[in-house]
Amino acid sequence: MIRYEQRVPPGKLEVWAVEDWPEWSAPIGRTTRKAVTFEEYVLFDGRLRIHAEGQAPIELRGGDWFALEPGAVCEIEILEPVSGFRQAGTLG
């Protein structure tokens, strides 16, 4: 399952302390991802589309958050180079 929130308020990002998370970036392209643990991503720049079985495609851009639950399999299509922060192993 893929969870997401669009246009996350800056105050919420401060509470989550996302600037302490490791930086993450990806160029235009496609990748298949299988989450082993809970993974969270906050996008600051760029645009991507997530294709997950049983869900409609999700398009996200800078300012959005998404999470992959353990066992989630999806294709991430990077439409514009993305950058942001990523954290793995949290409880969600």
N, CA, C and O of each residue as an XYZ file, in Angstrom:
368
protein
N       0.843     -1.174      0.000
C       0.000      0.000      0.000
C       0.890      1.239      0.000
O       1.917      1.294      0.677
N       0.468      2.219     -0.771
C       1.164      3.496     -0.850
C       0.295      4.532     -0.155
O      -0.888      4.670     -0.467
N       0.874      5.250      0.774
C       0.172      6.361      1.418
C       0.812      7.649      0.932
O       2.002      7.678      0.620
N       0.023      8.716      0.867
C       0.592      9.989      0.425
C      -0.220     11.159      0.952
O      -1.379     11.015      1.343
N       0.421     12.319      0.949
C      -0.229     13.581      1.303
C       0.362     14.648      0.397
O       1.580     14.779      0.286
N      -0.500     15.397     -0.239
C      -0.034     16.459     -1.128
C      -0.001     17.786     -0.381
O      -0.821     18.043      0.501
N       0.967     18.623     -0.752
C       1.140     19.952     -0.175
C       1.175     19.903      1.364
O       0.329     20.492      2.036
N       2.145     19.206      1.887
C       2.308     19.068      3.335
C       2.669     20.443      3.917
O       3.597     21.087      3.427
N       1.953     20.902      4.954
C       2.266     22.204      5.560
C       3.685     22.209      6.163
O       4.104     21.221      6.766
N       4.421     23.319      6.001
C       5.792     23.399      6.528
C       5.886     23.062      8.019
O       6.868     22.453      8.444
N       4.900     23.441      8.811
C       4.923     23.137     10.242
C       4.938     21.644     10.513
O       5.576     21.183     11.459
N       4.237     20.895      9.685
C       4.204     19.443      9.838
C       5.578     18.846      9.515
O       6.026     17.913     10.182
N       6.242     19.387      8.488
C       7.580     18.914      8.132
C       8.571     19.186      9.265
O       9.472     18.384      9.509
N       8.404     20.315      9.956
C       9.264     20.621     11.103
C       9.048     19.613     12.222
O      10.011     19.138     12.824
N       7.785     19.282     12.506
C       7.472     18.300     13.550
C       8.092     16.952     13.194
O       8.626     16.267     14.066
N       8.024     16.568     11.925
C       8.608     15.307     11.471
C      10.132     15.355     11.457
O      10.781     14.312     11.378
N      10.715     16.564     11.534
C      12.178     16.763     11.491
C      12.787     16.167     10.223
O      13.818     15.497     10.279
N      12.139     16.416      9.072
C      12.612     15.804      7.818
C      14.012     16.251      7.421
O      14.708     15.532      6.703
N      14.436     17.428      7.875
C      15.784     17.869      7.507
C      16.873     17.022      8.164
O      18.045     17.118      7.799
N      16.481     16.191      9.134
C      17.427     15.252      9.753
C      17.479     13.923      9.008
O      18.348     13.095      9.284
N      16.563     13.710      8.068
C      16.536     12.482      7.278
C      17.637     12.537      6.222
O      18.062     13.628      5.844
N      18.105     11.397      5.740
C      19.083     11.396      4.640
C      18.490     12.027      3.369
O      17.304     11.875      3.075
N      19.346     12.733      2.631
C      18.906     13.320      1.363
C      18.691     12.228      0.335
O      19.318     11.170      0.392
N      17.802     12.494     -0.600
C      17.450     11.536     -1.646
C      17.232     12.311     -2.936
O      16.658     13.399     -2.918
N      17.687     11.756     -4.055
C      17.428     12.366     -5.363
C      17.390     11.264     -6.412
O      17.927     10.174     -6.213
N      16.743     11.572     -7.535
C      16.661     10.594     -8.624
C      16.487     11.343     -9.947
O      15.770     12.341    -10.009
N      17.148     10.856    -11.007
C      17.006     11.470    -12.332
C      15.738     10.948    -13.028
O      15.088     10.021    -12.543
N      15.408     11.545    -14.146
C      14.284     11.084    -14.958
C      14.496      9.617    -15.305
O      15.600      9.210    -15.666
N      13.440      8.830    -15.195
C      13.520      7.400    -15.503
C      12.454      6.629    -14.755
O      11.522      7.211    -14.200
N      12.597      5.321    -14.745
C      11.654      4.424    -14.058
C      12.445      3.434    -13.211
O      13.545      3.012    -13.570
N      11.856      3.083    -12.089
C      12.462      2.061    -11.235
C      11.348      1.288    -10.544
O      10.291      1.840    -10.237
N      11.593      0.019    -10.307
C      10.649     -0.794     -9.541
C      11.181     -0.887     -8.129
O      12.373     -1.112     -7.914
N      10.299     -0.714     -7.177
C      10.690     -0.689     -5.762
C       9.852     -1.677     -4.972
O       8.630     -1.709     -5.113
N      10.499     -2.482     -4.142
C       9.800     -3.346     -3.196
C      10.276     -2.949     -1.810
O      11.450     -3.108     -1.475
N       9.356     -2.433     -1.010
C       9.715     -1.962      0.331
C       9.857     -3.145      1.282
O       8.954     -3.973      1.399
N      10.990     -3.213      1.954
C      11.227     -4.245      2.956
C      10.761     -3.739      4.322
O      10.212     -4.497      5.121
N      10.986     -2.448      4.579
C      10.519     -1.796      5.801
C       9.642     -0.614      5.394
O       9.508     -0.320      4.206
N       9.060      0.044      6.348
C       8.290      1.254      6.076
C       9.256      2.315      5.568
O      10.286      2.557      6.198
N       8.946      2.958      4.433
C       9.805      3.985      3.846
C       8.996      5.249      3.635
O       7.880      5.199      3.117
N       9.562      6.397      4.041
C       8.901      7.685      3.839
C       9.772      8.574      2.963
O      10.999      8.544      3.053
N       9.127      9.359      2.122
C       9.810     10.293      1.236
C       9.109     11.643      1.293
O       7.880     11.711      1.297
N       9.895     12.719      1.339
C       9.370     14.075      1.202
C      10.053     14.671     -0.019
O      11.281     14.713     -0.094
N       9.258     15.129     -0.969
C       9.792     15.726     -2.193
C       9.884     17.237     -2.025
O       8.922     17.879     -1.603
N      11.038     17.803     -2.354
C      11.168     19.257     -2.357
C      11.153     19.808     -3.768
O      10.706     20.933     -3.991
N      11.631     19.037     -4.715
C      11.649     19.460     -6.119
C      11.295     18.270     -6.993
O      11.462     17.116     -6.599
N      10.802     18.573     -8.190
C      10.568     17.539     -9.182
C       9.144     17.019     -9.193
O       8.250     17.547     -8.532
N       8.972     15.958     -9.975
C       7.640     15.363    -10.152
C       7.797     13.892    -10.477
O       8.673     13.504    -11.250
N       6.931     13.068     -9.874
C       6.965     11.631    -10.135
C       5.552     11.058    -10.130
O       4.605     11.687     -9.658
N       5.440      9.857    -10.664
C       4.162      9.132    -10.682
C       4.443      7.726    -10.148
O       5.399      7.067    -10.558
N       3.589      7.289     -9.228
C       3.745      5.957     -8.635
C       2.631      5.063     -9.161
O       1.452      5.412     -9.101
N       3.025      3.906     -9.675
C       2.083      2.900    -10.164
C       2.165      1.704     -9.214
O       3.184      1.016     -9.162
N       1.093      1.462     -8.469
C       1.055      0.333     -7.535
C      -0.169     -0.513     -7.841
O      -1.250      0.008     -8.117
N       0.017     -1.813     -7.787
C      -1.077     -2.735     -8.065
C      -2.247     -2.468     -7.120
O      -2.073     -2.346     -5.908
N      -3.439     -2.381     -7.701
C      -4.641     -2.173     -6.899
C      -4.919     -0.727     -6.537
O      -5.896     -0.449     -5.841
N      -4.078      0.213     -6.994
C      -4.276      1.631     -6.727
C      -4.183      2.404     -8.039
O      -3.455      2.020     -8.954
N      -4.936      3.499     -8.110
C      -4.812      4.391     -9.265
C      -3.424      5.037     -9.216
O      -2.874      5.215     -8.129
N      -2.847      5.391    -10.372
C      -1.545      6.075    -10.360
C      -1.622      7.345     -9.504
O      -2.628      8.054     -9.503
N      -0.538      7.608     -8.785
C      -0.458      8.764     -7.894
C       0.626      9.680     -8.447
O       1.767      9.251     -8.615
N       0.284     10.940     -8.734
C       1.279     11.894     -9.214
C       1.604     12.876     -8.095
O       0.715     13.491     -7.505
N       2.897     13.006     -7.818
C       3.363     13.858     -6.726
C       4.435     14.803     -7.217
O       5.095     14.550     -8.225
N       4.602     15.906     -6.487
C       5.605     16.920     -6.846
C       6.181     17.531     -5.583
O       5.821     17.140     -4.473
N       7.082     18.498     -5.758
C       7.687     19.163     -4.608
C       6.631     19.610     -3.605
O       5.604     20.175     -3.982
N       6.892     19.352     -2.323
C       5.955     19.694     -1.264
C       5.085     18.537     -0.825
O       4.308     18.674      0.120
N       5.201     17.389     -1.496
C       4.372     16.219     -1.188
C       5.173     15.175     -0.413
O       6.404     15.174     -0.420
N       4.432     14.282      0.259
C       4.994     13.189      1.051
C       4.371     11.891      0.563
O       3.193     11.861      0.205
N       5.161     10.809      0.547
C       4.583      9.490      0.306
C       5.332      8.447      1.113
O       6.483      8.640      1.505
N       4.647      7.337      1.351
C       5.225      6.252      2.133
C       4.883      4.922      1.490
O       3.788      4.733      0.961
N       5.834      4.008      1.545
C       5.648      2.641      1.087
C       5.601      1.752      2.325
O       6.522      1.770      3.141
N       4.549      0.990      2.461
C       4.447      0.072      3.590
C       5.241     -1.194      3.271
O       5.428     -1.521      2.099
N       5.712     -1.911      4.295
C       6.488     -3.135      4.042
C       5.731     -4.083      3.109
O       4.542     -4.346      3.285
N       6.459     -4.583      2.117
C       5.868     -5.492      1.140
C       5.267     -4.800     -0.071
O       4.912     -5.465     -1.044
N       5.146     -3.472     -0.032
C       4.591     -2.733     -1.171
C       5.523     -2.863     -2.370
O       6.738     -2.716     -2.241
N       4.953     -3.135     -3.524
C       5.708     -3.196     -4.774
C       5.107     -2.158     -5.708
O       3.892     -2.121     -5.903
N       5.953     -1.316     -6.282
C       5.445     -0.280     -7.178
C       6.504      0.085     -8.211
O       7.687     -0.225     -8.065
N       6.043      0.742     -9.238
C       6.948      1.334    -10.217
C       6.902      2.833     -9.984
O       5.827      3.431     -9.943
N       8.072      3.435     -9.833
C       8.158      4.882     -9.663
C       8.682      5.458    -10.969
O       9.786      5.139    -11.412
N       7.881      6.297    -11.564
C       8.214      6.947    -12.828
C       8.602      8.393    -12.518
O       7.751      9.204    -12.151
N       9.894      8.713    -12.668
C      10.372     10.066    -12.401
C      10.140     10.889    -13.665
O      10.761     10.640    -14.699
N       9.247     11.864    -13.575
C       8.882     12.696    -14.724
C       9.777     13.925    -14.845
O      10.050     14.396    -15.949
N      10.235     14.443    -13.702
C      11.201     15.543    -13.616
C      12.168     15.155    -12.500
O      11.739     14.558    -11.513
N      13.454     15.472    -12.621
C      14.394     15.078    -11.566
C      13.864     15.482    -10.186
O      13.378     16.598    -10.002
N      13.963     14.572     -9.228
C      13.436     14.827     -7.888
C      14.563     14.917     -6.862
O      15.626     14.315     -7.012
N      14.287     15.690     -5.816
C      15.179     15.738     -4.661
C      14.318     15.911     -3.423
O      13.201     16.424     -3.487
N      14.852     15.480     -2.313
C      14.133     15.590     -1.061
C      14.824     14.774      0.006
O      16.048     14.647      0.013
N      14.036     14.224      0.903
C      14.552     13.424      2.007
C      13.833     12.095      2.068
O      12.671     11.982      1.679
N      14.541     11.081      2.564
C      13.991      9.716      2.652
C      14.362      9.135      4.000
O      15.479      9.311      4.486
N      13.406      8.440      4.598
C      13.658      7.760      5.866
C      13.085      6.354      5.780
O      11.970      6.168      5.291
N      13.827      5.372      6.245
C      13.355      3.992      6.219
C      13.358      3.411      7.630
O      14.137      3.815      8.493
N      12.464      2.454      7.831
C      12.449      1.746      9.087
C      11.588      2.356     10.173
O      11.593      1.868     11.303
N      10.847      3.413      9.862
C       9.971      4.022     10.862
C       8.676      3.239     10.941
O       8.415      2.372     10.108
N       7.891      3.535     11.910
C       6.624      2.827     12.098
C       5.478      3.476     11.347
O       4.393      2.897     11.279
N       5.678      4.645     10.787
C       4.610      5.323     10.054
C       3.724      6.029     10.985
O       2.759      6.664     10.559
